[in-house]
């Protein structure tokens, strides 16, 4: 426990309702309530900020925090602009959702900021539900022991931090606003990204300066699965390293799909022999290649190869 922090035992939800501004007091909250309610609820609230909150779950709960708008009537405070900083959540595998923007009414639940938080043992630490739950900024967060780190119906922006020991780091559950993911390390995880679809709808998704260790790569070998039209921008990243399986990007849509692949290192041994794109419908894979670096075999006299392009015939290999 952080020095100077007092323990607060919760047997029911800590609730804020119809509030413009305010805060959640600094404390270590121990959850001993029923399983069908959240630890915290922000209902029709705006600009509630909180910092250095510890949460320990001794029993299951519905979520750590639920943010929602529940009325459309005139004068209802929009659910927006909340700030969560340096939360430490030890869920002990008892919790499905962490920060849940719930689409009770698909309006607002937008423009929230999550900075330097730590989640351990939450199956889905960030759940952004509804097309209006968008433009969230997540910076320097740590997620450990999870199933899906971020599940989102629309756009968000992730920067920094680490995601480790889980299933899918980022799952886009509907086609929404642009998504950017940058400067993050992803380890012991089956996939970096999975989109909704198949669909011909478009959603720009950018991964920039992402480090992915493929030690727990999905059995199909796909680190990224794109089922919408794109565009996927994979830039300045490193996928795989050393004696790991070679991760690929799967384009599994039903129409044309666009991708830009440049400035990356594909670091698993033998990556120079394997095209990073897998597209069963190769004629619909519209890939703009830049200069990428590929690791050669372990004992090769030359460490790496550099290539500018791959022929479409290699996409379905």
C-alpha positions, 0 to 999 in steps of 0.5 A: 500500500502507498504510504499515507493511504487509508483503507476504505472497504466498499460493500456497494458502489461508490456512486457519483450522479449528475455532477459537473466536476469533482473527484474520487478521494485518494484511498485504497478501496477494497471491494467486498460487494455484490458481483452485479454492480461496479466498484465506482459509477459515474452517471451523467457526470463531467470532468471528474478527476482522480489520482492515486487510487488503489483498488483491490477486488476480494470478490467479483464485480461488474466493472471497476468503473462505469461511465455512462449517460442515462438520460437525453432530457434537456439539462442532463450533464454529458458524460465526458472529459473524465481523468483517471491517473495512476490507478492501481487495480489488482483484480485477482482474475475476478473482474471482466471489465475495468474502465467501462464506458457503457452505452446505456444511451449511445451519446457522449462517453467521450474525450476521457484521459487515462494516464499511468494506470496499472491493471492486473487480472482484469479480463478487459481493462478498457471497454469503450462501448458505442459509436459516440465513445471516442477520442479517448487518450490512453498514455503510459498504461500497464496491463498484465494478465488480461484477455483483451486490453482495449475493446472499442467501438470507435476511435481512441489513441494509445501511447506508451506503456506495456501490455503483457500476458494475454490474448488480443491487445487491441480489438476494434469491435465496430468500424469507427473513427481513426485509431492510433497506437504508438510507442508500446511494448506488447509481450506474451500476447497472441495478437496485437490487433483484431478488427471487426468485419468482414466489411467494406467499411473503412477505418484508418488504423495506425501502429507506429513504434510498436514492439511485439514479442511473438513468443505467444503468437496465435497458432495461426501465425497472425499478429494482426488481423484486419477484416475491414477496408483499412487503411492499416498503417504499420510503421517503424515497428519491430515484430518478432525477435530471434528464435520466435515464430514469424508473425504476419499481418492477415488481410481477411476482408471481402473487398479491397483492403489497403495497407502501408508497411514501411520502416519496420523490422521483422526480427524473427530468424528467417523472416527474410523468407516470409512475406509479412502480408497474408491475404487469401484474396490477394487481388484485393490486397492493395499494399504500399510497401516501403523499406523494411528490414528482415532478420536472416537465419540465426547463424547467417553470415549477414544479419539482415536483408532490406526489401522495398516490396513483395510480389502479390503472389507471395501474399497467399503463400 
